[in-house]
Amino acid sequence: QMESTLDQLKSEIEAHIRSVPDFPIKGINFRDIMPLMRQPKLVGRLCQAVAEHLQSKGGVQAIAGLEARDFLFGPQIAQILDIPFVPIRKAGKLPGECVATVYAKEYGEDRIEVQKGAIAAGDRVLIIDDLLATGGTLAAAIDLITKVGGIVVESFVIVELAGLRGRAKLPKDVHTHALLVYPGA
């Protein structure tokens, strides 16, 4: 029944995902979630459905989200479940002592960080991500949470661009649930 709530929302959510051809570069058909954000009740129902989906996984101690679009969903899901939201940000954006991981990008490398102590050793964590494209950032987030002793129960993505094969970069032992999967890039 939990999965069916998410399944029931799929077509409604998909109706609010806009395709933007050749963005950010030629050949990419960008899937824009911003029109979805203009549907507060639908976003609320999506967050509730993700929370119910998580409860079926045996619960989690924290929701982690990547800067910046995942901050739109992660805190709401965390609130519903009454658990902490843990922001994962680009280097230099979080105050205090942080733990970082570096990952390769198309042109060079990038670094993401989490505040030290935000995730306790053994915490079960869900990573929410709006988009799985090439997989580099999500793989780095899984690595970062593991590095601080957290256990990634699942990564939940709203949109997966299957043609970019990002799933292949993710650790096989972490289940990735994609709500909407689009073939191609």
C-alpha positions as CSV (number, residue, x, y, z in Angstrom):
1,Q,0.0,0.0,0.0
2,M,2.9,2.4,0.7
3,E,4.3,2.0,-2.8
4,S,0.9,2.5,-4.3
5,T,0.7,6.0,-2.7
6,L,3.9,7.0,-4.6
7,D,2.7,5.2,-7.7
8,Q,-0.6,7.0,-7.6
9,L,1.2,10.4,-7.5
10,K,3.6,9.6,-10.4
11,S,1.4,10.9,-13.3
12,E,0.3,13.9,-11.3
13,I,3.9,14.8,-10.4
14,E,5.1,14.1,-14.0
15,A,2.5,16.6,-15.3
16,H,4.4,19.3,-13.4
17,I,7.9,18.4,-14.6
18,R,8.9,20.7,-17.5
19,S,11.3,19.6,-20.2
20,V,13.9,22.2,-21.2
21,P,15.8,21.1,-24.3
22,D,19.5,21.9,-24.6
23,F,20.0,22.9,-21.0
24,P,22.5,23.3,-19.4
25,I,24.3,22.2,-22.6
26,K,23.2,21.1,-26.1
27,G,21.9,17.6,-26.2
28,I,20.6,17.5,-22.6
29,N,16.8,17.5,-22.1
30,F,16.7,19.1,-18.6
31,R,13.8,18.0,-16.4
32,D,12.8,21.1,-14.4
33,I,11.0,20.4,-11.0
34,M,10.3,24.1,-10.3
35,P,6.8,24.0,-11.8
36,L,6.1,21.3,-9.2
37,M,7.0,23.7,-6.4
38,R,4.0,25.9,-7.5
39,Q,1.8,23.0,-6.4
40,P,2.1,23.1,-2.6
41,K,-0.6,20.5,-1.9
42,L,1.0,18.1,-4.4
43,V,4.4,18.7,-2.9
44,G,2.9,18.0,0.6
45,R,1.4,14.8,-0.7
46,L,4.7,13.7,-2.3
47,C,6.6,14.4,1.0
48,Q,3.9,12.4,3.0
49,A,4.2,9.5,0.5
50,V,8.0,9.5,0.8
51,A,7.7,9.5,4.6
52,E,5.3,6.5,4.5
53,H,7.6,4.7,2.0
54,L,10.4,5.3,4.5
55,Q,8.4,3.9,7.4
56,S,8.0,0.7,5.4
57,K,11.8,0.5,5.3
58,G,12.0,0.2,9.1
59,G,12.6,3.8,9.9
60,V,15.5,6.2,9.6
61,Q,17.2,8.6,12.0
62,A,17.9,11.4,9.5
63,I,17.1,12.7,6.1
64,A,20.1,14.1,4.1
65,G,19.7,16.4,1.1
66,L,22.1,17.9,-1.3
67,E,22.4,21.6,-2.0
68,A,20.1,23.2,-3.1
69,R,17.0,21.7,-4.7
70,D,16.9,18.8,-2.2
71,F,16.4,21.4,0.6
72,L,12.9,21.9,-0.9
73,F,11.8,18.3,0.0
74,G,14.2,16.9,2.6
75,P,13.2,19.2,5.5
76,Q,9.5,18.6,4.9
77,I,9.9,14.8,4.9
78,A,12.1,15.1,8.1
79,Q,9.4,17.2,9.8
80,I,6.7,14.6,9.0
81,L,8.9,11.9,10.5
82,D,10.1,14.1,13.4
83,I,13.7,13.4,12.6
84,P,16.6,15.7,11.7
85,F,17.3,17.1,8.3
86,V,21.1,17.1,7.5
87,P,22.2,19.4,4.7
88,I,25.0,18.3,2.4
89,R,26.6,21.4,1.0
90,K,29.4,22.6,-1.3
91,A,32.8,23.2,0.4
92,G,33.0,26.3,2.6
93,K,29.2,26.8,3.1
94,L,28.7,25.2,6.5
95,P,30.1,26.7,9.7
96,G,32.1,24.8,12.2
97,E,34.0,21.6,11.8
98,C,33.0,19.6,8.7
99,V,33.8,16.3,7.1
100,A,34.3,16.4,3.3
101,T,34.5,14.1,0.3
102,V,36.0,15.0,-3.0
103,Y,34.6,13.6,-6.3
104,A,35.3,14.0,-10.0
105,K,33.2,16.1,-12.2
106,E,33.1,16.7,-15.9
107,Y,35.7,19.4,-15.7
108,G,37.9,18.9,-12.6
109,E,36.6,18.0,-9.1
110,D,34.2,19.2,-6.5
111,R,33.9,18.8,-2.8
112,I,30.8,18.4,-0.6
113,E,30.7,18.6,3.2
114,V,28.5,17.7,6.2
115,Q,28.9,19.2,9.7
116,K,30.7,16.9,12.1
117,G,28.3,15.3,14.5
118,A,25.2,15.9,12.3
119,I,25.0,12.1,11.6
120,A,25.9,9.7,14.5
121,A,27.7,6.4,13.9
122,G,25.1,3.8,13.1
123,D,22.3,6.3,12.1
124,R,20.1,5.1,9.3
125,V,19.9,7.8,6.7
126,L,17.8,8.4,3.6
127,I,19.3,10.7,1.0
128,I,16.7,12.6,-1.0
129,D,17.9,13.9,-4.4
130,D,15.7,15.6,-7.0
131,L,17.7,14.4,-10.0
132,L,19.9,11.4,-10.8
133,A,21.9,12.3,-13.9
134,T,25.5,11.3,-14.1
135,G,25.5,10.0,-10.5
136,G,28.7,11.7,-9.3
137,T,27.1,13.9,-6.6
138,L,24.8,11.2,-5.3
139,A,27.7,8.7,-5.2
140,A,29.8,11.3,-3.3
141,A,26.9,11.9,-0.8
142,I,26.6,8.2,-0.1
143,D,30.4,8.1,0.4
144,L,30.3,11.1,2.7
145,I,27.5,9.6,4.9
146,T,29.3,6.3,5.1
147,K,32.6,8.2,6.0
148,V,30.9,9.7,9.1
149,G,29.5,6.3,10.2
150,G,26.0,6.6,8.9
151,I,24.2,3.8,7.1
152,V,22.5,4.9,3.9
153,V,19.1,3.0,3.9
154,E,18.2,4.3,0.5
155,S,18.6,7.1,-1.9
156,F,15.3,8.4,-3.2
157,V,15.3,10.4,-6.4
158,I,12.4,12.2,-8.0
159,V,13.7,12.1,-11.5
160,E,16.3,9.7,-13.1
161,L,17.7,10.4,-16.5
162,A,18.5,6.8,-17.3
163,G,20.4,7.6,-20.5
164,L,23.2,9.2,-18.5
165,R,23.8,5.9,-16.7
166,G,24.3,7.6,-13.3
167,R,22.9,4.5,-11.4
168,A,26.1,2.6,-12.6
169,K,28.2,5.0,-10.5
170,L,26.3,4.2,-7.3
171,P,27.3,1.6,-4.8
172,K,25.4,-1.7,-5.5
173,D,24.5,-2.2,-1.8
174,V,22.5,1.0,-1.6
175,H,19.0,0.8,-3.1
176,T,18.1,3.8,-5.2
177,H,14.4,4.4,-5.7
178,A,13.5,6.6,-8.6
179,L,10.0,8.0,-8.8
180,L,10.1,9.1,-12.4
181,V,12.6,7.5,-14.9
182,Y,13.1,9.1,-18.3
183,P,15.1,7.3,-21.0
184,G,17.8,9.3,-22.7
185,A,19.6,12.3,-21.4
